[in-house]
Amino acid sequence: MRTSLYPAVDELERRARALVGVAPGLLRLGRVGESRAGRPLWLLSAGHGDRHILGVAGAHANEPVGGASALRLAALFARRPGLLEPLGCTWHFLLCLDPDGAHLAHGWQPEEPEPSLTECHRHFYRPAFARQPESLPVPPGRPLPESAALVRLLDELRPVAQFTLHGIEFGGAFVMMTREVPGAADVFRQTAAHLRVPVDRHPVDGPDWRLDPPGVLVLPDGHGEGERDPSGYVAASTWFHPRRHGTLTTLIEAPAWAVPSVSDARPVADPDRAAARLGEVLLGRSEELAGVLGTRLDDLAVPEELAPLRDAARELLDVAPSIVESWAAEEPGGFQGHFATRGISARRIPLRVAAMASRALARTDPRTVEILDDLVREWSQELEKTYDLRWVPVAAQTGLHLRTMLSTARLVCGEG
């Protein structure tokens, strides 16, 4: 029997309340804010220590694994409360930072043991950048309600560590840390190896971060001024905000489908040509989509409730040329894993556009939707064939989150 092990956003509160019922003296559930649409933001807390640790799940609508990881660790604490005592901490889990986006992405639920990449993308949604709650306005302005709630929580708790739990569709595992913690990188790599999850040797995220290969990015001292990302994402984000309190923020990325080649350290014979080919893939597929869509993603063709899908698809199409330019400006990595990661990105962006544009136009333009669905199927199959995608069991995905959080927390709390 096939089972889907990612909890839907509406299940998170129910499962959290069930856990509180099992361990009422240890666990408690509270509401810490609400979304733009009025949905509650739930905080599940464990323990009664003087210091605090915060785990943030559901920051991106297409990454439901974080909620599963939060509930799994809370259940572990309920069974083994002694795990909390050496840390001297209260551990908090923000169960879903973007419940509105999660509702729109509902259905992106890979089923074990034979999930379908094509079927998952029939339900794909990842918000446009300005609708992602981990980002703060640039220049400073009024943040999203979800962002404001998280900032208030960070300022109230002043946690020793913030873990933000992410799940990439396909690729390799990696972590991003706002400061170096001796031993944390090695423990993360050991955890990934134990769970047989490949580590992304050189992630595409954080182009200005210091790479500690494989798979670890560390924020350099003084970072923020003149960072290359024009969005200002790191300098003005909920990752960076709690540094004023001495908080370590660690982003943990767990893949749903693993790509072993992202770990490949063998040299590439012609890095310049390899980089050019990746740009051709992204630009070529973006141009194909632009030809199919024309002006169909205009304000009149898409119902209001589906506008977030339209906006996210248009944004990705618009930024594709600048992404290729940024790749061209980088020093070629020279090894296979570097180009495997970027090749995945070159294919993932147009796949996301096709999937979200299809959903946006589903009620108004069935002929275009049919073409887009064909592209989703074709590009999904090409990804599977080109990169030998291997499904990572949900237990391994959440295990990567749990073990990395616990090991890093022990190291951080030991610093004091």
KACOR-V935352 format. One record per backbone hydrogen bond with DSSP energy under -0.5 kcal/mol. CO is the residue of the C=O (numbers start at 1). NH is the residue of the N-H. If there is no record, write none. Layout:
# KACOR-V935352
co & nh
CO & NH
CO & NH
This chain:
# KACOR-V935352
co & nh
3 & 5
3 & 112
5 & 7
8 & 11
8 & 12
9 & 12
9 & 13
10 & 14
11 & 15
12 & 16
13 & 17
14 & 18
15 & 19
16 & 20
17 & 21
18 & 22
19 & 23
23 & 26
23 & 27
26 & 47
28 & 45
30 & 32
30 & 43
33 & 41
35 & 38
39 & 35
40 & 42
41 & 32
41 & 33
42 & 44
42 & 95
43 & 30
43 & 45
44 & 93
45 & 28
46 & 91
51 & 90
52 & 160
52 & 161
53 & 92
54 & 163
55 & 57
55 & 94
56 & 165
57 & 97
58 & 98
60 & 63
63 & 66
64 & 67
64 & 68
65 & 69
66 & 70
67 & 71
68 & 72
69 & 73
70 & 74
71 & 75
72 & 76
73 & 77
74 & 78
75 & 79
76 & 80
80 & 83
81 & 84
81 & 85
82 & 86
84 & 87
84 & 88
84 & 89
85 & 88
88 & 51
90 & 53
90 & 92
91 & 46
92 & 55
93 & 44
93 & 95
94 & 57
98 & 102
99 & 103
100 & 104
101 & 105
103 & 106
105 & 108
107 & 109
112 & 3
115 & 117
116 & 120
117 & 121
118 & 122
119 & 122
120 & 123
121 & 124
128 & 131
129 & 132
131 & 133
132 & 135
134 & 238
141 & 143
144 & 148
145 & 149
146 & 150
147 & 151
148 & 152
149 & 153
150 & 154
151 & 155
152 & 156
153 & 157
154 & 158
160 & 248
161 & 54
162 & 164
162 & 250
163 & 56
163 & 165
164 & 166
164 & 252
166 & 254
168 & 256
169 & 257
171 & 259
173 & 200
174 & 253
175 & 217
176 & 251
177 & 219
181 & 184
181 & 185
183 & 187
184 & 188
185 & 189
186 & 190
187 & 191
188 & 192
189 & 193
190 & 194
191 & 195
192 & 197
193 & 196
196 & 198
198 & 173
199 & 201
200 & 215
201 & 215
206 & 209
209 & 211
210 & 218
211 & 213
212 & 216
215 & 175
216 & 212
217 & 177
218 & 210
220 & 223
222 & 225
224 & 226
224 & 227
228 & 230
229 & 232
232 & 236
234 & 237
235 & 237
236 & 136
237 & 241
240 & 243
241 & 244
242 & 245
242 & 247
243 & 246
247 & 249
248 & 162
248 & 250
249 & 178
250 & 164
251 & 176
251 & 253
252 & 166
252 & 254
253 & 174
256 & 392
257 & 171
258 & 390
259 & 262
260 & 263
261 & 264
262 & 201
264 & 337
266 & 336
270 & 274
271 & 275
272 & 276
273 & 277
274 & 278
275 & 279
276 & 280
277 & 281
278 & 282
279 & 283
280 & 284
281 & 285
282 & 286
283 & 287
284 & 288
285 & 289
286 & 290
287 & 291
288 & 292
289 & 293
290 & 294
293 & 296
295 & 298
296 & 298
298 & 301
298 & 302
303 & 306
304 & 307
306 & 309
306 & 310
307 & 311
308 & 312
309 & 313
310 & 314
311 & 315
312 & 316
313 & 317
314 & 318
315 & 319
316 & 320
319 & 323
320 & 324
321 & 325
322 & 326
323 & 327
324 & 328
325 & 329
326 & 330
327 & 330
330 & 332
334 & 268
335 & 339
336 & 340
337 & 341
338 & 342
339 & 343
340 & 344
341 & 345
342 & 346
343 & 347
344 & 348
345 & 349
346 & 350
347 & 351
348 & 352
349 & 353
350 & 354
351 & 355
352 & 356
353 & 357
354 & 358
355 & 359
356 & 360
357 & 361
359 & 362
361 & 364
361 & 365
365 & 369
366 & 370
367 & 371
368 & 372
369 & 373
370 & 374
371 & 375
372 & 376
373 & 377
374 & 378
375 & 379
376 & 380
377 & 381
378 & 382
379 & 383
380 & 384
381 & 385
382 & 386
383 & 387
384 & 388
384 & 389
390 & 258
391 & 393
393 & 396
393 & 397
394 & 398
395 & 399
396 & 400
397 & 401
398 & 402
399 & 403
400 & 404
401 & 405
402 & 406
403 & 407
404 & 408
405 & 409
406 & 410
407 & 411
408 & 412
409 & 413
410 & 414
411 & 415
412 & 415
412 & 416
413 & 416
